[in-house]
């Protein structure tokens, strides 16, 4: 059972009122016909497709799951997905933001970010089959040869084929320098690949005619570690129609996203083609990984929104107990649970985290467009820095908070939330993986403090803080400005501590990584909620802002204390004592 309606009013406010994309997107996209009216009509169709096509097969896909057939080493996706996937392709959604040179529509990336949220909210498992295809399109567009782009981009963009990302192996996950998959040069510029990969989303299925695998492997002359990794394109079906030597050898049995095929893959003299230069594969793959990480962050947002909407409906209709302030519904035997302060705390937390999280996701999506298309190189550089810096925050903070929202939504329903009848238990199960795949949230935090904050001498961090200060300064309410200034001051203090202590001791930086990322997320959402309330002038948004300030932004001093505590309380206990 689902009560989801696409939150298009909030999306329209963010795009057209808060960030005012209509003022600069025709120039950015190079499409003179792009307008607010066009964007608005696309948003409407997105909502209809997600609610009318994806959502009706969400639960059935979870119950049917994927089936592995060992004799043919093939996988069938949930039968109920087939028509929905066909409609996704027929309606042209795979081409939405893809380059026009290869059949794409070339529309702004921000529309893709919004679509990712709606798809995740209504059917995360099914959306995974085409979600990683977008990342493959980006990687090939930016790094592949003209020949490979001409051969493989058009059918990927049309949705005729899907794509995967083959990184992880049984003996290594994040530490990709340990991969063992080998690529040996063969005839006519081809390569033969042998090895094993695990956790491959959409590695085998029957929804598309072909699957294009982007595979990390090592050449015979590869240097040790991550500097020796190359990237290869390995199709399931070769150009002449022959089956290539890349097979699924089994499926993972998972807690959630049961309709998504998560495969063990074996490369057995598989024919592949080198993408770009040798030994540059990890750098190339980051184009795909960053796209996937943004998508996963937005998954947390979408699943949380679906859970929140169910919780609100339940709270309005559930009659239980009387208000502490007196009888609110004299014609009924009891009041709705919305009268109870603790229920309101849970619902307000959900609402605030989702509104702030959506603003953050949209801000990153808009900067992604600016980084690609803005005519001013300096503007492109600053936007690129912001996207680089904010990507791990979107991935980690929004999935942590999305899961928290799902958990609070379940709690709002009490025992009903724990049953399948209301659908939140599936949303909770499906959301849990978002904190793990595409790099666990702990890895995102290490990336944030170890790579992103110091990048270009801290240029991105300075640009982010300046943008936040400017937004905070526009708030008319003096108390709001002071609260935000305090939060930004705490951020600065945390960065100073990290700079002094983390440069001297990498373990100190590692101990502070997750608290620092969470502190950034907490403050950024506070600024965006305050800015939204200021622009809208809406009392409801102001009240959501005030709630967030009281119960979430107020925690920044405690977060700073954890950061300054350093590593000692984490590393003191001997390993044997665990």
C-alpha positions, 0 to 999 in steps of 0.5 A: 500500500502506498500513498505517494504523490510526487512532491512537485510543489516543493521541487517547483519552488526550489527550481523556479523560486529559490534557485531560479533556473529559468533565468540562465538555463537556456544559455547553459544548455544551448537550447533556446527552447528550454523554458520554465514552461517546458521544465514544468511540463517535464516535471508533471510527466515525471510525476505521472510516470513514477506514480502511475507506472513504477509505483504499481509494480514496486511491491510485486517486484519485491515479492517476486525477486530475481531468478537465477538459471544455472544451466544458462547462467542467466537471470530473469528480472521480476515479470511485473517489471517488463512492461514498466521498463518498456514504457520507460524506454518508449517514453524516452526517459533514458535520453533525458540528460544524455548528449544530443550528438548521440540521440540524447535530449541534452536537458539540464542535469538537475532534471535528472536529479529530480527524476532520480528521486521520484524513481527511487521513491516509487521503485528503487529496484527497477530504477537501478537497471537504468540508473547505472546506465546513465553513469556509463553514458557519462564515462563513455562520453568523457573518456572513450574513443570516437569509435566506441562512442559511436558504437555504444552510446546510441543504444545505451541512450535509447534504452535498448541496452543497459550498463553496469559498473564492475569494480568490486572483487571477492578479495577487495572492495574499496581497496581497488589496488588489490584487484586481480582481473587481468586484461591481455592484448589480443588481435585488432586492438581487442583485449581478453579479460579473465577474473571475477567481480561481485556486487554487480548491479544489473550484471545479468537480466532479461529487460534489455537486449544487451548489457555493456559492462565497464570493467576495471582490470590490470594489463600485464605491464601494470604498475602495482596499486591503483596506478595500474588499473585500466578501464575496459568496455565488455559487452554481453553480446558482441557486434556479430551477435555472439555471446561474449565470455562474461557470465553471471554465476549467482545472485546475492540474497539481500535484505532489500532491493529484491527486484534488483539483480545483484550478480556474481560475474565471471570473465572467461576470455571475455572480449573487451575494448580499452577505454582511454589510456592504459592505467588511467581506469580509476580516474575514468571510473570516477566519472561514473562513480560520482554520478552513481553516488549522487543518484544513491544520495537522492535514493535516500531522499526519495525513499524517505519522502515516500515513508513520510507521506505514509506516516502523515496520512496515518497520523491524520487518520489514527484516532488514539488518546486525547490532546494534553491541551484538551479535547480537539475532536469532541465528536470522536471518541479520541483525537488524531495522534497529530495532537501529541507532541512526540508524534509531531516531533517525529513528523517535523524531523522527517519534513525538515530533513526532506525539505533541506535534503531536497534543497541540497540535492537540487543545489548540487544538480544545478552546479553540475550543469553550471560546471559543464555548460557555463560560458565563464570558465571561472564559474565552471571551475567554482561549480565543479569544486562545489560538486566535488566537495558536496558529492560525498555529503549528498551520498552519505548525509542524505542516505543516513537521514533518509534511512532515519526518516524511514525509521521515524515513519515506521515509529509514527505508525507504531505496530502498523508500521512493522507490518507489510500492510503500509509499505514502510517496511519495504522502504526501510529495507530498500533504503538500508543499502543506500548507506553501503553501496557506491562506497560506504558512508564511512568511506565517503567521510574519509574521501571528504576529509582526505581528498575533497577538503584539501583539493586545490589547496582548499579552494572548494571549501572556501567557495562553499563557506562563502556561498553559505555565508552569502545565503545566511546574510540574506535572512531578514530575521536577526536571530536566524542570522545569528544562529546560522553565523554560529553554525558557520563559526563551528564549521570553521573551528572544526576545519581549523582543528582538522587542518592542525591535527589531521595533517600531523596524524592521519588517524586523527583525520580518520577519527574526525571524518564522519563527525565532520561530514555530518557537521557540514550536512547539518549546517548546510541544511540549516542554511538552505532551510533558512534561505527557503523560508526567507524566499518563500515568506511562507509561515509553514516553511518558517516553522519548519526552519525554527524546528530544525534550528531547535532540534537539529542545528542546536547539536553543532556544538556537541558535534564539534566536541566529538571532533575535538575529542580526537582518536584516543577514545576510539583507539585506546581499547586493545584489539584483543579486548573486542 
